[in-house]
Amino acid sequence: QVQLVESGGGLVQPGGSLRLSCAASGSIFSIYAMGWYRQGPGKQRELVETITSGGSTNYADSVKGRFTISRGNAKNTVYLQMNSLNSEDTAVYYCNYHTAIGPHYWGQGTQVTVSS
């Protein structure tokens, strides 16, 4: 089992920035992927950005150049730096952990609201 704890969501004005954090605990394997998905109002959950244990990243075109994922020194923590936020970024953001053959684990979600 893997537990994921997220933090850092909130209300921000358009053009502003937020930083999300996710800490994983439990049975963490050495080869994995961690990252962020989001679900906006009336929308399906979608990929935002992920990073593998090897450092490879994958991201949605909509966040290219604005969002940056990184790993903490402890390797079981990931951060999502979100800049130039706009209303389309309003969503519940979920941390995700998975290995190549194992199940996906999800955090409880953190709300990000972009509004003036």
Sine and cosine of phi, psi and omega as CSV:
sin_phi,cos_phi,sin_psi,cos_psi,sin_omega,cos_omega
0.00,0.00,0.56,-0.83,0.04,-1.00
-0.79,-0.61,0.72,-0.70,0.06,-1.00
-0.93,-0.37,0.67,-0.74,-0.01,-1.00
-0.84,-0.54,0.77,-0.64,0.02,-1.00
-0.85,-0.53,0.85,-0.53,-0.05,-1.00
-0.97,-0.25,0.41,-0.91,0.12,-0.99
-0.39,-0.92,0.29,-0.96,0.13,-0.99
0.94,-0.34,-0.06,1.00,0.01,-1.00
-0.96,0.28,0.07,-1.00,0.03,-1.00
0.36,-0.93,-0.25,-0.97,0.00,-1.00
-0.98,-0.20,0.74,-0.67,-0.01,-1.00
-0.62,-0.79,0.50,-0.86,0.02,-1.00
-0.98,0.19,0.42,-0.91,0.07,-1.00
-0.81,0.58,0.69,-0.72,-0.06,-1.00
1.00,0.01,-0.15,0.99,-0.03,-1.00
-0.99,0.12,-0.08,-1.00,-0.06,-1.00
-0.75,-0.66,0.46,-0.89,0.13,-0.99
-0.58,-0.82,0.41,-0.91,0.07,-1.00
-0.80,-0.60,0.85,-0.52,0.05,-1.00
-0.99,-0.14,0.54,-0.84,0.05,-1.00
-0.80,-0.61,0.53,-0.85,0.07,-1.00
-0.61,-0.79,0.81,-0.59,0.03,-1.00
-0.91,-0.41,0.78,-0.63,0.02,-1.00
-0.97,-0.23,0.59,-0.81,0.07,-1.00
-0.61,-0.80,0.30,-0.95,-0.02,-1.00
0.95,-0.30,-0.62,-0.78,-0.08,-1.00
-1.00,0.07,0.98,0.18,-0.02,-1.00
-1.00,-0.01,0.83,-0.56,0.04,-1.00
-1.00,0.07,0.27,-0.96,-0.05,-1.00
-0.97,0.23,-0.40,0.92,0.03,-1.00
-0.89,-0.46,0.88,-0.47,-0.10,-0.99
-0.32,-0.95,0.07,-1.00,0.17,-0.99
-0.77,-0.64,0.65,-0.76,0.08,-1.00
-0.75,-0.66,0.45,-0.89,0.04,-1.00
0.12,-0.99,-0.39,-0.92,-0.16,-0.99
-0.76,-0.65,0.68,-0.73,0.19,-0.98
-0.84,-0.54,0.27,-0.96,0.04,-1.00
-0.60,-0.80,0.41,-0.91,0.05,-1.00
-0.70,-0.71,0.94,-0.35,0.03,-1.00
-0.99,0.11,0.18,-0.98,0.00,-1.00
-0.84,0.54,0.84,-0.54,0.04,-1.00
0.95,0.31,0.22,0.98,-0.04,-1.00
-0.88,-0.47,0.27,-0.96,0.09,-1.00
-0.99,0.14,0.37,-0.93,0.07,-1.00
-0.91,0.41,0.69,-0.72,-0.05,-1.00
-0.71,-0.70,0.41,-0.91,0.07,-1.00
-0.91,0.42,0.67,-0.75,0.18,-0.98
-0.96,-0.29,-0.91,0.40,0.02,-1.00
-0.28,-0.96,0.64,-0.77,0.04,-1.00
-0.74,-0.67,0.31,-0.95,0.04,-1.00
-0.64,-0.77,0.66,-0.75,0.01,-1.00
-1.00,-0.03,0.17,-0.98,0.04,-1.00
-0.89,0.45,-0.38,0.92,0.05,-1.00
-1.00,0.07,-0.10,1.00,0.05,-1.00
0.99,-0.15,0.01,1.00,0.03,-1.00
-0.97,0.24,0.63,-0.78,-0.02,-1.00
-0.88,-0.47,0.43,-0.91,0.06,-1.00
-0.64,-0.77,0.73,-0.69,-0.08,-1.00
-0.56,-0.83,0.34,-0.94,0.05,-1.00
-0.98,0.20,0.56,-0.83,0.01,-1.00
-0.86,0.51,-0.52,0.86,-0.07,-1.00
-0.93,0.38,-0.30,0.95,-0.03,-1.00
-0.93,-0.36,0.01,1.00,-0.04,-1.00
-0.86,0.52,0.77,-0.64,0.01,-1.00
0.99,0.13,-0.13,0.99,-0.01,-1.00
-0.90,-0.44,-0.61,0.79,-0.04,-1.00
-0.95,-0.31,0.58,-0.82,0.04,-1.00
-0.68,-0.74,0.79,-0.61,0.05,-1.00
-0.99,-0.15,0.56,-0.83,0.04,-1.00
-0.50,-0.87,0.31,-0.95,0.03,-1.00
-0.95,-0.33,0.54,-0.84,0.07,-1.00
-0.98,0.18,0.15,-0.99,0.00,-1.00
-0.88,0.47,-0.48,0.88,-0.01,-1.00
-0.97,0.23,-0.13,0.99,0.05,-1.00
0.94,0.35,-0.29,0.96,0.03,-1.00
-0.98,-0.21,0.28,0.96,0.02,-1.00
-0.80,-0.60,0.69,-0.73,0.08,-1.00
-0.80,-0.60,0.49,-0.87,0.02,-1.00
-0.82,-0.57,0.50,-0.87,0.11,-0.99
-0.80,-0.60,0.95,-0.31,0.08,-1.00
-1.00,0.04,0.87,-0.49,-0.07,-1.00
-0.91,-0.42,0.88,-0.47,0.01,-1.00
-0.89,-0.46,0.27,-0.96,0.03,-1.00
0.77,0.64,0.74,0.68,-0.05,-1.00
-0.93,0.37,0.57,-0.82,0.07,-1.00
-0.72,-0.69,0.08,-1.00,-0.11,-0.99
-0.88,0.48,-0.47,0.88,0.01,-1.00
-0.93,0.37,-0.27,0.96,0.02,-1.00
-1.00,0.08,-0.11,0.99,0.04,-1.00
-0.90,0.45,0.84,-0.55,-0.08,-1.00
-0.06,-1.00,0.18,-0.98,0.24,-0.97
-1.00,0.00,0.80,-0.60,-0.04,-1.00
-0.98,-0.21,0.77,-0.64,-0.06,-1.00
-0.90,-0.44,0.74,-0.67,0.13,-0.99
-0.99,0.15,0.59,-0.81,-0.04,-1.00
-0.73,-0.68,0.62,-0.79,0.11,-0.99
-0.72,-0.69,0.69,-0.73,0.11,-0.99
-0.34,-0.94,0.39,-0.92,0.14,-0.99
-0.96,-0.29,-0.02,-1.00,-0.09,-1.00
-0.90,0.43,-0.56,0.83,-0.08,-1.00
-0.85,-0.53,-0.05,1.00,-0.06,-1.00
-1.00,-0.05,0.02,-1.00,0.01,-1.00
-0.96,0.28,0.27,-0.96,0.13,-0.99
-1.00,0.02,0.70,-0.72,0.11,-0.99
-0.94,-0.35,0.57,-0.82,-0.07,-1.00
-0.79,-0.62,0.56,-0.83,0.16,-0.99
-0.98,0.19,-0.01,-1.00,-0.06,-1.00
-0.99,0.17,-0.24,0.97,0.01,-1.00
1.00,-0.10,0.55,-0.83,0.06,-1.00
-0.71,-0.71,0.73,-0.69,-0.09,-1.00
-0.99,0.15,0.75,-0.66,0.15,-0.99
-0.87,-0.48,0.85,-0.52,0.01,-1.00
-0.84,-0.54,0.83,-0.56,0.02,-1.00
-0.94,-0.34,0.93,-0.37,-0.08,-1.00
-0.35,-0.94,0.52,-0.85,0.07,-1.00
-1.00,-0.06,0.00,0.00,0.00,0.00
